[in-house]
């Protein structure tokens, strides 16, 4: 996605560096347009290093490419962070005497502004009127938050944190094609106890499943997210409006939680990595080397196939989606995916090749999707949020076809 980030002259400009960095890391093409005042807070070399593109404030630079309108015409999204009171006034009046102003007039992309100013300025009638004008034109106002301000003041006027601005900005460009739907998503890896201190587990971080939940909420769904074990900090990312989080540790607990949630769900996405086996009898105390001797043999029994059960018992109109993490490659991977899709009976199977360095615990992923006919109906790679959005594109297409 082609993103223009406008930065204006407020102390909160330093936070926008994190916003730009995150957008670039997520695979977006980012062009930063600071105002002259913004460069007094964070210099052009910083924005160029983070965005990997040249930075200017002037409409007279790079004239040959008609840069003063080209950026706005190319943009899929424009974010202004921070947006000062002066910036809001200039936007409302349509003033275009610098590169940011001309870009805003030249774009038809969604525009998200994150105000940052002292409380008195935010509450001033002229600012209130300017914000109302911008909202009437479809501009998304992200914030401000209430909290500590420059100079020791406190109150509404603090710029939202970069991750919250990013969430609101991405939601502004996503279709609301899941509006009115209830979605159940599972994430993370189950842990099957052996004794009070040991378990059978896997390397799933939960990042992909949480990304699937966030993408669904951004597109308008009400999401029930069931977390098995996830890496530190992963679950916290799901604390956003539209997502209700619950927890399940073992496959048996996940079966109960998912079955209950699926009863009212329009779509169920099983992104959790469920242990295939468990010990039939959990030891009351720690299994010691002294008691076990030179070797230790564990008897394992199969866990219930949660995904197959959900597909078998789905209601009319309900869509069940599974994930398959495989170490096969090439044609063997495709054939294995088709067999698994048929065996599970799901409407769509998202398949990724995993290994020591790929898929699991990583921030990026590569997926392809197999439908009920066994056809590959899409491929995607990139950040786990980008692959999650591609998955929802495929799910929407599958539902539209039925």
Number of C-alpha atoms within 10 A of each C-alpha: 15 16 22 26 27 26 30 28 23 23 18 26 24 15 16 23 19 15 22 24 16 17 18 18 15 17 14 16 18 24 24 28 26 28 20 17 13 22 20 15 15 21 13 20 13 13 25 16 12 21 23 15 13 13 19 21 20 19 19 13 14 11 10 7 10 12 18 25 19 14 25 25 16 17 24 18 22 28 23 27 30 29 28 27 24 14 22 23 20 15 20 18 12 13 15 17 11 18 23 31 23 21 25 25 16 18 19 15 19 17 24 26 28 28 27 28 23 20 18 12 17 21 14 11 11 14 19 15 15 19 23 14 17 19 13 10 11 11 18 19 20 22 19 22 16 14 14 14 19 12 7 6 11 14 15 21 24 24 30 22 17 18 13 15 23 19 15 19 23 15 18 19 18 14 12 15 15 20 14 12 17 21 25 28 29 30 30 28 26 28 21 22 19 20 15 12 10 14 16 15 19 15 16 24 25 25 25 29 30 29 23 27 31 27 26 30 25 28 22 19 24 22 26 23 26 28 26 26 25 21 14 9 9 18 22 10 12 18 11 14 11 18 21 15 18 12 15 22 17 22 25 17 14 21 19 13 17 25 19 12 18 24 15 15 24 20 23 28 28 24 28 29 25 28 19 16 16 23 18 14 12 15 14 9 10 13 15 9 10 7 9 10 8 7 6 11 6 9 10 12 12 11 18 15 14 19 23 18 15 24 19 13 12 19 15 7 11 18 23 27 25 25 23 20 18 16 13 16 13 8 9 11 17 20 14 15 26 22 13 19 26 18 10 22 20 24 21 28 30 25 24 26 19 17 12 9 8 15 22 21 17 14 16 19 22 19 23 21 26 25 21 15 12 19 12 17 14 15 17 17 15 16 18 23 22 21 23 25 21 21 26 18 14 21 22 14 12 16 13 8 7 7
